[in-house]
Amino acid sequence: MDQQEDNDAEGWLQLKPVEPLPSQCCGSGCSPCVFDLYSRDLERWEAARARNDRSLLSGKQSPETQSCSTKLSLETFLAFRISAIEKLTKDTYHVRFTLPGNSQLGLHPGQHLILRGVADGLEIQRAYTPISPVTAEGYFEVLIKCYQTGLMSRYVESWRTGDTASWRGPFGSFLYEPNKYGELLMLAAGTGLAPMVPILHSITDNADDETFVTLVGCFKTFESIYLKTFLQEQARFWNVRTFFVLSQEVSPEQLPWSFSEKTHFGRLGQELVNELVACCRRKPFTLVCGPSAFTEDMARCLLSAGLTEDSYFLF
């Protein structure tokens, strides 16, 4: 192989797509996943190299970050500016991002986005569901829980107002439609509350939507309940009931009176799930979101309570 061939080979290697690290996949079943994009780009690169035609790479669309735009993309990360950060608990943040002008994000209630970050030189991606109403103009908001050893958590905790963060989407196969379900039972643990919030917004903001909602939020303590004011406001609607399950509280005496009568202590298990399903006016369609162990437990409980697999959705 002569010098020219060596140079050509090196040039093609420099153009070869880089395989994503496992940390770059958010694990939420998004389509396209970062590995789908890699496979597509690798196939295009191999075809171009076989034909020795670099023009075939001109249509390549790798998931780079573009400046702020009004249009989300499944493949391209868009940078949005942080306009406000509120620390709700010792490890959970409520973050607002700015959208251009009075534009809307363009999600269906309950859909999620993928956030890309870099920590310790590693690129990571995680899925988060905006909690702002889908009709919100000029902004969107997310709820993010940080973990002591999490790489994404380290990245999020470095944020300051005025910084930008990169998102792509939307993803999610559950698309809420007004009045499609006569009754929704929402079972949420911790930040699993996030996809329930825009769905609730959608229902209570629409006078023609008569869907009845029972929302059950599972938290460790009363102090760790997110968005208390919002949940209290929602519970004033004729078609919304809220309950709470606190795993590390033992007495209603420590709770405000407005919470004491609708709070259970311990963990959400089969007996309480049976009661919740039974107290619904009709067979509910159930939405479940939380840690994987929680969603698996709730799926088993719902089946044991008489529901079928097509009558619940696991986020």
N, C-alpha and C positions, 0 to 999 in steps of 0.2 A: 504494500500500500504506500503510495507516494505522499508527499507533504500536502498536496491539494486534497487528496482523499481523506487524510487525517483531519484537515481543517473542516471539510464538509461533514464528517462524522461528528466532530466536536460541536459543530454548529447545530446539527439536528438534536444532539443530546441536550443542548441548552434550551431548546424549544420544547422538549418533552414535558408533558404535564407532571406535576409532583403529586404522588399519591397522598391523600389526606391521612393524618394521624387518627387513631381511634377517638381521641379527645375532641376532634373536630365534628364528630357526629353527635347530634343532640339526643339521639335515641328515641325520637318521638314518631318515627315512621313517616317522616315528611317525604313528599314526592314533588320535585326531585330532591333526593338526599345528596350530600356532598360527594358520596361515592358514586351516585348516578352521574353527576356532572363530570367526575374524574373519568369514569368509563367512557362517556361520550367523547370527551376531549382526547383521551388516549387513542380511541378508534380513529378519530379524525387525524391525529398526528401520525399514526401508523400508515394510514392511506396516503397522506401527503409525502411521507418519507419514501414509501414504496414507489411513488411516481416522481420523486425528487422535484416536487412542485409546492413551494412554500405558499403560493397564493391560495392553496386549499385551506390554509389556516386562518385566512382573513376573516372568516365568519365565526371564528372561535369566540365564545362568550363565557369567559371564566368568571367566577363569582367575586369580582373585584368590587371595591366600594366606589360609588359615585356620589357626587354632591347631592344635597337635599332635593328631592323631587316630590311631586304630588302623586306619582304613580308607583305603587309597590311592585316588586318583581320577585318571582319565585327563585330566580337564579342569581340576580345581582344584588349585592348589599348596598343599601342606601344609608347615608349618614344623616342623622337627625340630632338637632341641638337640644341639650338638657336645659330646661327653663326653671325647674324647681325640683328639689329633693327634700323629702320629709322622712325622718326616721320614726317609724311607727312603734317599733319595739327595739330591743337591744340588737336584733339581728335581721330586721325586716324594713325595707325601704319602699316608699311610695314616690315614684319618679314621673315627672311630666316632661314630655318631649314636644318640641314645636313643629308644627306643619306649616308649609308655605301658605300665606294669606289666610283665607277662610276654608281651605281644602279639608276634606275628610279622609280618614285613613283607608276606607274602602273595605272593611271586614264585615263578615256576617257575625252576629252575636255568638260568642264562644270560640271563634277561630283564634289561632295563635300565630306568633311571629318567631323567627329565629334570630337571636342576638349573637353577634360574633365579638369575641374579645381576645386579648393576648395577655398572658401572664407567664412569667419565668421563661419567656421566649417561645411558649407554646400557644398555638391558636386553638381556642375552644369555642364551641357553639352550644347554646342551650335554648330551649323553647320557653316562651313566656306569653301569657294571654293578656292583652290589654284589658283593663278594667273600666276604661272610660266608655261612655255611650257610643255606639257605632255612628250616631249622628253628630258627635262632637266635632266642632269646626276649629281648625287652627292648632289642634293639639291632640295627643293621646297619652295615656297614663298606664303604667305597669306597676305590679306589686312583686318585689323580688326579695326572697329570703336568702340570707347569706349563711354559709357554713364555715366553721373554723378552718377546715382543711381544703376548702373548695377553691379551685383555680379561678372559676368564674366569679366566685364571691370576692376574691382578692381584687379582681378587675373592677367589679361594681363598687366596692368600697373605696376605690381610688377616684371615683367620679366627683366632679365639682360642677356647680352651675356654670353653664357656658361651654362645657365639654360637649363632644359629639360621640355618638355610639352608632354602630352599623347594624341594620336590620334587613331581613328579607322575608317574604311571605306574600299573601297569607296562606296558612295551612289549616287543616282540620276538616274532617268529613261530616261533622254534625252541623247542619245548617238549620237554625231555628226558623220556623214559619208560624205566624200568628194563628192561633186557634187550631193548629194541627193536632195538639194533644189537649184533651179536656182538663187534664191535671198533670202537673210536673212535681215529682219528688226529687229534691236536690240534696245529695249527701256529699258534704265537702269537709276535708280535713286540712287545716292550716291554710297555706296559700292555694290549696285546691279550691278555695272560694273564688279565685279569679275568674274562671270561665262562667260561673253562675252570675256574676255581677252584671255584665252587659246583657245577658239574657233577661235578667230581672228588669233592668232599665228598659229594654225593648217592650216588655209586657206592660209595665206600669205607665210608660209614656204613651201607650197606644190605647185610647179609650175604647176602641173596637175589639181589642184583644181581651177575651174573657177567660183566659187560661188561669186555673187556680194553681197556686204554688205553695208547697211546703218545703222550706229550706232548713236543713239541719247542718249547723256548723260545729265541727269537732276541734277543740283546742285544749291546750294543757291547763291554762288558768284563765280567769276572767280578764286579767290584764293583757293576755296574749290574743284576745279576740280582735281581729282586724275590722276596720271600717264600722265601728259600733254605731255612729250617727247615721250612716247610710242605711244600715240594717234596721235600725229603729224607725227610720222614715218609711222604709219599704213595708214594714209590718203594719203601718196605718192604712194601707190599701185594703179594700174589702176582700181581695182575692189572694192575699199573701199572708202566710203564717211563718214565723221563724222560731226555731228551737236551737238550743245549744247543749253540747255534751262536753263536760270539762273533766279531763282525766286526772288532774292533780288538785282539784278542789273537793272538799268533803261536806260543806255546809252552805245552805242558802243564806244564812245570816250575814255572810260577808259580801253578799251581792246587793246591788241596787234593787229596789222593789220591782222595777219594770223588767228585770231579768229573772228574778227568783222563781216565778211561777212557770217559766218556760225553759228552765235549765235542769239537765240531768247530770248526775255525777258518775264517774267511772268511764267506761268505754262504750262505744256504739257496738252492740252485739245483736245476736239473733232475736232475743226477746223484744228489745226496743224496735228493731226493724219490723218485726211482726206487728207491733202496735202502730207504727207509723203507716204501714201499708193499709192496715185495717181502718184507720181513722180517715183515710182519703175517701172522698165522696164517690169515687169510681176507681177502676183499676188505673194506677198512675203509670206514666212513663218516667223512668228514673234516670237521673244524671249523676254520675259518680266521679269525683276527682280528688286526688290526694296521693300520698306515697303508694308505691306499688303494692305493698302488703295490705294497705287499707282498701284499695280498689279490689284486690283479689278476695279479701274477706267479705266485702259488701256484695260482690257478685254471688258468692256462695249463699249469703244470707237472703238475698233477694229471690234466688231460686227456691230456697227452703220456705220462703214466705208465700210461694205460689205464683211468682212472676215467671215469665219465660225469657229466654235470651234475647228475643226481639223486642222486649219491652224495657230494656235499659241500655244506656250508653256509657262506656268507660272512657273518660278523657285520658 
